[in-house]
Amino acid sequence: MSVRTTHLTVEGMTCSACVARVERRLGRLPGVTATVNLVTGRARIAHPASVTLDDLLSAIERAGYRGRPDAPDPEPPGGRDDPARGERGRLAVTALLATPVLVLSMVPALQFRHWQWLCFALAAPVAAWGAWPFHTRAARGLRHGTATMDTLVSLGVLTAFAWSVYALFLGGAGEPGMRMPFAWTATPEEATAHLYLESAAGVTLFVSVGRFLEARARRRTGSALASLDDLAAKEVTLEDGTRAPARRLVPGQRFVVRPGETVAADGVVVEGASAVDGRLVTGEAVPAECGPGDRVTAGTGNVGGVLVVRATAVGADTRLARIGALLDEAQLAKARAQRRADRIAGVFVPAVLVVSVVCLGFWLGAGAAPAAAVTTAIAVLVVACPCALGLAVPLAFLAATGAGARAGVVIGGPRALERLGRVDTVVLDKTGTLTSGRMTLLDRAVVAGEDPDAVLRLAAAVERASEHPVGRAVARAAPAPPEATGFRATPGLGVRGRVEGREVEVVRCDDAGALPAPLRAAVARADDQGHTAVVVRVDGRPVAVLTVGDTLHDDAAEAVGRLRRGGLRPVMATGDRPAAARAVAGRLGITDVHAGIGPEGKAALVAELRARGHAVAVVGDGVNDAPALARADLGVAVAGGTDAAVAAADVTLVRPGVAGLADAIVLARRARTTITTNLVWAFAYNAVTIPAAALGRLNPMLAAVAMSLSSLLVAGNSLRLLRGGRR
């Protein structure tokens, strides 16, 4: 049976109890499993082909919410129909009406002859229109047999207002000259004529303010992820000078990138030279120089000359789009802690309703004044806060992935974040991970009387036609070498040809003892450092030794040092020669080196380390690294890695090198601390405040303030991750 995956946006969710109900209702459909994210408001649903989109939307509707297929917003935020704009307007009017009610109710000295009727006139629209969003969502939930945070708020506001209406019209509180002392607690001694208009207005105002600030925090937390969409170019200049939508580009097509423009697709530069700023895509602060043959990435900015680029990947196939897709999928995964919190929240609201009713009955049975019993029941309803519980994990994770995206690190989900924070051993591939993976001319030695530049030009001339990495490195090192004729390549030995009337050979060094002393010394240095030495012969006479090797990434030493300072153990595993591996490891301070091992050997090394009790992360970029990446507790793929490596990895480093790994581990540890703090606070808050409210120690208005602050503290604590940096 084929399984499909559908992504939907779910509207109307306000707390973790909402999430639990939507997931449970969808899970009742045959063969359907759903993961819903409160922060993003999105659901990922795996279902058989027999379950249609209408079936899924109907199930969400039966849960009391509205679902719709994911689609881009037709109008940008801030437009005429922007929901945030309407929320601000309602909140402003609510604050204007509620403030006089709060002041008059809390300051007896300001209470004039008919003050209670003015408060009634001001509180009525607050309790009805100001709290209307709570009432409508609560009513929708009750129609479908569900209770959420909105149910608690709506009941609290309506009960407080209804009791005040009774007291005004039937309980004697409407008498001229009536005075009402303000109490911070609900005690059995309160008078029957006591009004709760300030509670109805205050609960509406404070919860609305909390929801508004909470929504802003969610939007801010996701801004780093949303900015990826903004990086993509909307239009592109084709090679013939015409402008066209970027989505119409096809692989192989050429396009022009002028200074100040954004690269519209992944591609290869065919003409021009410039520098591209990849800071927002890769996290690299310094623009990279590029010219013909160099690769450029969609979303990077051209800060130099004009480039002509041949597209190699367009649309959803670009690296930028793949990063966005990975992050999008990651947002819909759930950590184990979040699943536990969702299960608790699923029974939280009904339990609070039961506690509120029990408190009302208990205080009435104990002989307390009806007003005090009602106050206590209202306080229990309002102070309970499943919102903090529901936001504790997803908001922190969203902030962590947003901060990671800005730093060039794509984290594959909450579980990857959890494992990343527990890693104690990092297995590093050498070529392409610690080093650039590109052979470069590092040194040259010539015999006395020879011009080094002239010899290099002769060697580059014959190497221009070579496909060998060593030959390419030599050819790149000399600008505009002359033409060679009679080119011949001998596999395993070298190349030869005729240049400017001279016979030139660039060959492997088989017998260093036959070379002149300066050249012997150069070969010995290359061997000690794990590099490759080739001999240049001109007309049969050895005149130079060229040393070619792979260079370290600029930040490799710093990155490995940061890993060690963070308490992690770096291990090098490479298929390269032991001499080359030891040379690189020595420069980086890595003492645990495993050289000359293939894919199976790397996977066996990882299994051995895990068997010893280590939490192992593997960093690699090639097909040969894929088995070890899959076997590790955490797989990390580096920029430019093969599809097999990326597919087997849990974390992808977008910028070259491994510096991003140290940043990611610091971020994961901070995120783990933040999530733990959020959960402890959410549970402790409810454990303390609900009993206090049940005992009559909290006025409903203060309960509303406490409930709003609870969610805001969780949001603020999570937002600190966005201000993260290197620690």
N, C-alpha and C positions, 0 to 999 in steps of 0.2 A: 504494500500500500504506500503510495507516494505521500510525502508530508510536505506541506507548503508552509512558508513563513509570511505572516502578514503583520504590517506595522500600522497601528491606529493611534490617533490622538483621542484621549479620554478627557472630556470637559466636566467640571463640577467637583472634582476631588479636592478635599481640603485637609485630610488627615490620613494617617496610616490605616485607620479602620476602613476608609473608603477603598484604599488599595486592596486590602484583604477581601473585601466584598466583591470587587470587580474580578479579581483572580479566581475567587471561589465560584462565582456565577459562570464565568467562561469555562472553568474546569469541569462543570457539569455536562458540557457538550461532549459527545463521544470522541475520544482520541485527541482532545484539545488540552494543551498546556499553555499557560500565559504567564508572562512576567510584566508587571506594571511598575512604572517609576513615578513616584509622587512629585519629585522635583521637576522633571521634564514633562510630566503629563502624558507620557507615551506608553504604549503597550506593544510588546512583541509576542505574537501568538503563533504557535506551531499547531497545525491542524491538518487533518486529511482533506483531500480534494472534495470529498462529499460534503464538507462543512463550508458553506458559502459565506461571502462577505456579509450578506444580509443576516445570516444566522448569528454571526459574531456581533454585529451592531445591535441586533435584537436582544442578545444576552446582556450586553452592556446597558441597554435601556431598561431591562428588567431589574438590573441591580440599582437603578435609580440615577444613572448618569447618561451622558450623551457621547457617542463615539462617532468619529469621522475618519476617513482615510487620510494619511499624511499628505499634505500638499503645501506648497509654499504660500506664505501669507500674501493675499492679493494687494494689501496696502501696507506700507512700512509703518513701524511704530511711530506714534505721534500724529497719525493721520486723523481724519474726521471720525472714524469708527474705532479708534484706539481704545481698548478696554481700560487701560490705565488712566486715560483721560476722564472717563466716566467715574471711575473709583475716586479720583481726586476731588471731583465735583461733589459727589455724595458725601465724602469725608469732610470737606470744608463746611457744607451746610449743617451736617450733624454736629460738628464742633461748635459752630455759632449758636445752635439751639441748645446743646447740652451744657455748655459752660455756665450760663446763668443758673440752670437747675442745680448744678453741682455746688456753685458758690452759695446760693441761698440755703440749700439743705445742710451744708457743712458749717455755716457761720450763723448761728442763731441771732446774733446782734443785728444782722441785716434783714431779718424776717419782718416784713410790714404786715398790715392788717389782712390783706387778701393774697399774701405771697404764694400760698399753696395752689391757688387757682391759676396764677401766672405760670408756675412750674408745670401744672397739668397741661396748659395750653402749649407750652414749649416741648414737653416730654412726649406728648401724643404723636406728633409727626416723627420724632426720633425713634420711638418704639415701633411705629408702623413702617414709615418710608425708609428711615435710616437703617433699620434692621431688616428691611425687606429681603436682601440677598440671603440672610440666614434663614428667614421664614420659608422662602421658596425652596431652598435646598433641603431644609428639614422636611417640608411637606412632600417633596418629591421622594425623599428616602422613605418616609412613612407609608406612602402609597405602595412602595415596593417591599415593605416589611423590613427596612433597614434603619439603623440609627447611627448618626455620625456626630462629629464635633459640632456641626451646625444644629443638630437636634438639641444638644445641651445648651448652647447659647440661646437658641430661639425659645426654648422652654423657660430658661432663666429670665429673659427679658419679658416675655408674656406673663409669667407668673408674678413678677414684681409689679408690672404695670396693672394687671388685673386686681391684685390686692390693694394697690393704691386707689384704684377707682372705687372699690368696695368701701375703703376707709373714708374716702371723700364724700360719697353719696349716702352711705348707710352707717358708717362707723363713727361719725362725729368729727372727723378730721377736717371737714369743710367749714366748720364754725369760724366766723370772723375773729381775728386776733389769736388764732391757734398758734402755739409755739412748739417747735420740735427740736429737742437736743440731738446733736449728732453723736453717734456711737461708732467706734472703730470695730467693735465686735457685735455679734448677735447674741444677746443674753436673754434668759427667760423672763427678766423683769421688764422688758420693753412694753410700752403701752400698745393697746389694741389699735389706737388711732394713728399709730406711726405710719408715715408714708414711705414708699420705696421708689419714688419717682427718680431719685438720684441714682439708685441702683439700675433701673431700667435704662436711663440715659447714659450712665457711666459704663455699664457693661457694653452697650452698643458702641460707644465712642472708643473705649480702650481696645476692645477686640478688633474693631475695624482698623484702628491705627496699627495694631500688631499685625493684622493680615496684610495691610498695605506695605508695611516695611518688610515683612517676610517675603512678599512677592518681589519687591525690589531686590532683596538679597538673592533670591533665586535667579532673577534675570542677570544680576551682576556676576553670580557664580558661573553661569553658562556663557558669559560674554566671550571668554577666551576661545570657546569652542565655536560659537556662532561666527566669530571673526574669520574663521577659516573659509567660510562661504564668501565673505567679502573680499578675500584675497584673489579669487578667481577673476580673470579678465572677462568682461562681458562682450567686448568687441575686439577685432583683430584686423591689422592691415595686411592684406595679401601681397604677394610679390609684385603684382601688377599695379599696386597702389590703391586698389579699391578697399573699402571697409566692409566687413561682414561680421555677423554674430559669431562669437568664438565657438559656439556649439556646432557650427557647420564645418569646422576644420576636420580634415580626415588625415589619417597617417600617411606620411610621404609628401604632404602638401607643404609648400614653403610659405613663411610669413615673415613680416618685418617687425622688429621691436625697436622703436625709437627711444632716445633718452627720456627717462621719466615714465615710460610705459611699463606695464606688467606683462611678463611672458605668459602667453595664453595656453600653452601646451608643453608637455615634456618634449624635448627635441635635441638635435645636434646642430651646433653652429656651423654654417657652411660659408658664410662671408662675414667680415667685420671683426672688430675687436672691442671689448668693453669690459666693464665690471658689473656683476649682478649682485644685488643685495638680497640675501636669503634669510635675513634675520627673523622674519615672521614665520618662515616655513621650517628652517633648520635650526634656528637659535644662534647661528654664527653672527657675531657682531661685526666682523670685517667683510666688506664686499670682496667677492672672489673674481680674479681676472679670468677672462675666457676669450677664446679665439676659435678659428676653424678646427673642427674635430672635437671640441669640448661639449659636454652635455649641459643643458640648462633645464630647470624645473619650473613647471607651471606655478604661478603665484609669486615668483621672485621678481624683483624690480630692476630694470636697466638703469644704471646710474652713470653710464659713460657714452660710448659711441653707438652707432647704428649697427644692429645685428640682423642677419638673415638666417632664419632657423628652419630646419626641416623637421616637421612634427613626427615624433615616434609614438607618442601616446596622447590621446585626446579624451576629453569628457571624463567619464567615470573611470577611465584607465590611467589617468595621471596620478603621480605620487600624491599630490595634494588631495585629490578626490578619495584615494585609498585611505589616507590618514583620516579624513573626515568620516569615512564609512567605518573604520575601526573604532574611532571614538564614539560614533553613534551607537554601534553595537555594544560597546563597553558600558554605556550609560544604562542600558536595559538589563544588564546582568545584576545579580544581587549577591552581596556578601552573606555569609552564614549568619552574622549578627543581625543583618537587616531582616532576614527571613524569620528569625526568632521574634524580633520586634513586631513584625507584621502579624504574626500569629497572636501575640499578646494583645495588640491593638484591636484585633478582630472581635475580642470579647470584652474589651475595655469599656466601651460606651454603654452596652447593656448593663454591665456590672455597676457603673456609676449611676445609672438610672435607678437600679435596685437600691443602692446605698442611699440615694436621695429620698426615695419613698420610705425606706426604713427609718431614716432620721426624722422625717416628718411625723411618722406614727409614734416614734419613741418619745419625742419632745411633747407631743400632744398627750400621750398617755402618762407622761411624767408630770403633767399639770402645768406645763409652761404656757405662756400666753400664745394664742394662735399666731400672732405676728412674729414672735421669736421663732416658732417652729417653721413657719414659711421662710423666714430669712435664712435659717440654717439649711433648709432644703435647696433654696436658690443658690447659696454659696457653694454647696457641694457640686451642683450642676455646672457652675461657671468656672470653679477653680481647677477642675479636672482638665488635663491637657494631653491628649494623645498626639497633638501636632508635634510637640517636641520629640516624642518617641518616633514618629514617622520621619522626621527630618534629620534625625541624629546621624544616620549612616549615609543616605543618598546625597545630602547636601555637602557633607565632607568629601565624599568621593568625587562629586561633580567639581568641587573646588580643586581637588588634587589633580584630576585629569586636565582641568583647564590650565592650571599652573604648569603641569608637565608638557602640555601642547605648546605653550609659549616658550618653554625651554628646549623644545625639539625632542620630546620623549612621548611616545604613544603607549599608554598603559591599557592592556587588553581587557580590563574588567576588574571588579572588586576583588575577586579571588587572586588575580595576578598582583594586585596592590598588597593584599595580605601577605602573600608569599614573598614578595619583594622586601617587605619590612623584616622578614625573619631570616633572610639569607646571611650566611656567615662565611661561605667559600665561593669564590668567583673563578671559574675556569675560562681562560682567555685564549682564543685562537691568535696566531701571530700575524700571518699575511692577510692584509685587508682589514684587520681589526686594530692591532697595535701599530701596524705599519700601513703605508699608503696602498700597498699591493701593486705599485707601479715601479718598475726598475728605472733607476736614475744613475747617470754618470756621477760618481762620488769623488774620484781622484784620477790623476794621470801623472805618470812619470816618464821622462824621456832621457835618452842618452845625451851626453855633452855634444853641443854643436847643432842640435835639432830645435826647431821652433815648435813649441807645444801646440799652438793654434793651427799651424800648417799641418802637423801630423794628424790632429783631430779632424780637420777638413778632409784629408785623404781617407781616413778610416770611415767617416760618416758617408762619404761618397759611395763606397762599396756596400755599406750597411743599409742604404736607403731602400734597396729592393728586398731586404731581409724581413721575414715575418717573425723572427725569434725575438723574445722580449729584450735580450741583451742587445741585439742589433738595433732595435727601435730606440733603446735608451741612448746608444751612441749617436744614432742619426739625429735625434732631437737636440743633442748637445751642441751641434755646430750649425750656425746660421748659414743658409744658402750654400750648401756644399756643391762642388762641381759635379758634372755628369761622369758616370763610370760606364765603361764598355766591357763586354766579355764577362759579365757577372756569372759566377759559379758558386753554389753553396754545397758544402759537404756535410751531411747530417752528423752531428756529434763532434765536428771538428771546427768549422768556421766557414768564412766566405772569402772570396778573392775576386779581383777585377783590375781593369787597367784605368788609371786616372791620370790625365795630363801626361801621358807617355810613360808612366811609371807603373810597375806591377805592385799592387797593394794587397796584403792579406791581413785579415783580422781573425786570429785562430785561438783555440784553447791552449792554455799553458800546460804542456805535458812534462816538460823537463826544465824546471826553473834553474837548475845548476848550469845549464848552457847559456844562460842570459848574462849580460853585463851586471855588475854589482848594483847599480841604482835600480835596475829592473827586478833583480832578485829580491831586493828589500821591499819593493812595492808588492810583489806577489806574496811575500811572507806576511806583510801587514794585512792584505786582503784575506788571507786564510785565517789569521787570528781573529779578525772581526766578522768572519762568516760571510764575506762578500765574494763576488766572482771577478777574477782577473783574466783579461784577454790580452794577447800579445799582438802588436801591430808590426808587421814586417813590410819594408819597402825595398823592392828589388832584392828580396831574399835576406835582407839584413834586419834583425830585431832593433827597432828604434824607440819603441814605447810600450808601456803597460797601462791599460785603461782598467780602472776598478769600477764595477757596476754593482749596485745593490738596492735593496728596498729601504726606503727611509721611514723613520718613525713619524707618526703623527705629531704635530707640534705640541699637543697637550697630553700625549700619552704618559709621560713621566709624572706630570702633575696629577693625572687621573688615577694612576696606580698608587701614588702616594696618598691621595685622599681616601682610596679604598682601605689602605693599611691603617691610616689614622682613624678610620671609622670602625676598626675592629674586624675587618674582613681579611681573609687569607687569599691572596692572588696566586693562581696556578696557571702556568703556560702549557698548552697542549697543541702541538703542531706537527704536521707531516714533513716539515722542512728538515734540513741537515742539522745534526747536533751542534756543529760549530756555529752556524747562523743563529740557531735558537739560543745558545748560551750567550752569544754576543749581545743580542737584543735584550735578553733577560738581565744580563749584567748591567746594562745601561739603565734599566727600569727598576732594579733592585728586587727582581723576582728570583727567589731561591729554589722554588719547586718547579722544575722544568721537565716536561715529557716530550721528547723530540722523535721524529721519524715514525709517528703512529698514524694510522689511517682512521677512517670513520668508525670502524668497529672498535679500535683501540680507544678512541675518545669516549665512545659510549660506555665501554667497560670501565674506564677511569671514573666516569661520573657515577656509575653503579657502585664502584668500590668506595668512593667518598661518601655516598649516601648510606651505604651499609655501615660506615663508621659513625653515623649519627649526624653528619653535616647536612645543612640546608644549602644546596648547591645551585648556583646560577651559572649558565653557560652562555658566553658571548661569542658569536660567530657570524660569518657572512656568506658561506658557500654551501654547496650541496653536501660536501664532506662533513659539514658541521651539523646537518639536519638531524641525524640519529642522536647525537649528544644533546642537542637542544630539546628534542622530544623526551629524552630520558631524564632530564634534569628537573629539579623542583621548579625552576623558572628558566625559560629560554629567552635570550635577548638577541635580537637581530640588529646589525648595524646598517647604516645608510648604504644604499647601493647593493645590498646583499641579494642573493638569488631568491626567486620566488619560493623555493623549497625551504630556505632558511627562514624567511619571513613567515611562511605558513606554520612552521614548527615552533615559532617563538610566541611568548606571552607579552613581551615588551619590545618595541621597535625604537631604535635610536635614529632619529631623522638626520641629525648632523653627523659628519664623519668622525671616526674615533670613538673612544669609550668614555670621554669626559662626561657625557650625558648620563652614563650609568651611575656615577657617584652622585650626581644631582638627583637621579630618580630614587636611589636608596635613601638619601636624606629626606626627600619628599614623602616616601612611603612610611618612613618611621614617624615623621611628623603627623601624617594622616592617621596612622594607627593610634597615636596618642590623642589626636583630636576626636576620633570616633569613640574611643574609650571614655574620654571626658564627657562627650555629648550624651552617651548612653547612661553613664553614672548620674549625670545631672537630671536627665529625663525621668529615670526611675526614682531617684531620691526626691525630686520635686513633688511627684505625685504621692510618694510614701509619706511625706511630711504634711503637705497642704490639705489633702483630702481628710485625714483624721482631724486636723485643726478646724476645718470647716464644719465637719460633722459635730464637733464639740461646741460649736457656736463661737469660735474664736476669730472668725473672719467675716467682715462685712462683705456682701456680694460685690460692691464696687471695688474693694481692695482685692477680692478674689479675681475680678476681671483684669486688674492691673498685673497681678502675679502671673496669671495664665499667659497674658501677652508677653510679659518679660521672659517667661520660660522659653517660648519659641524664638524670641529675638536673641537670647543668649546663645542658643544652639546655632542660630544662623550666623551671629557675629563670630563665634568661635571657629566655625567652618571657614568663614571668609578670610581669616588670618592666613590660611594656606595660600591664598592668591597673592599675598605679600611676601611669599617665600622667596628665598634666594639661597645662595650657598651658605651653609652653616659650618 
